Amino acid sequence: EAQIRFLKAKLRVMQEELDSVVCECKKKDDENQNLKSRLKDTEEENTRLHRTISMQHSQTEKYKMLSQEANKKSEGLQQEVIALEKVLQ
């Protein structure tokens, strides 16, 4: 009978340990799900930011070209003004 009580006590302790391990596993599963969700959100944000950077780069190149064209036109007009001033003198 003492051995049965001992084994029952041991079984209770093992059941408590098992419950504790199961609880810890559930916590870890929840944490993993949370991390997976955060990773997905981060990857989506990263993709969005890359698209934004690409679009901004394209716009920068476009405005750079427009600026260069405007500078050339301005230089041409300045040359015309100089030529006209010489003619008027």
N, C-alpha and C positions, 0 to 999 in steps of 0.2 A: 504493500500500500504506500509506503514512503517513496518507493521508486515511481509509482504512478503519479503521486503529487509532484515529485521532482520533474518528471517528464511533462506534466501539464504546465508547470511553471516555466519550464524551458520552452515549451510550445508557445505560451503566451508571450514570452520575451521575443521569440523568433517572429511571431505574428506582428508584434509592435515594430520590430526592426523592418519587416517587410512593408508594413503600412508606411513607415517613414521613408523607405526607399521609393515606394510607389508615389508618394506625395512629392518627393524630390524630383522624380522623373517627370511628373506632370508639370512641375514648375519649370524644369528645363525645356520641356516641349513648348510650353507657353512662351518662354524666353526665345526659343529658336524661331517660333512663328512670328514673334514681334520683330526679331532681327531680319527675318526673310522679308517681312513687309517693309521695313525701313530700307533694306537693300534695294528692293524693287522701286520704292519711291526715289531713292538716290540715283539709281540707274536712269529712271525716267527724267529726273531733273537734269542729269548729266547730258542725256540725249537732247533735251530741250535747249540747254545752254550751248551745246555744240552747234545746233541749228542756228541759234541766235548769233553766235560768233561768226559763223559762215555767212549769214545774211549781212551782218555789219561789215565784214571784210569786203564783200561784193559791193556794198554801198560806198565804202571808203575808196575802193578802186574806181568806181564810177565817178565820184566827186573829184578824185585826183585827176582823172582824164578831163573832166569838165573844166577844172581849174587850169590845167595846162592849155586847153583850147582857148579859154578866155584870156590867158596871158599872151598867147601868140596873137590873138586878135587885137589885144590892147597894144602890143608892140607894133603891129602892122598899122594901126590907127595913129600911133605916135609918130611913126615914120611919115605917114601921109601929112600929119599936122606940120612936121618939120619941113617937108617938101613944099607945102602950101605957104608956110611962113617965108621961105626963101623966095618963092615966086612973087609974093606980095612986097618984098623989100626992094 
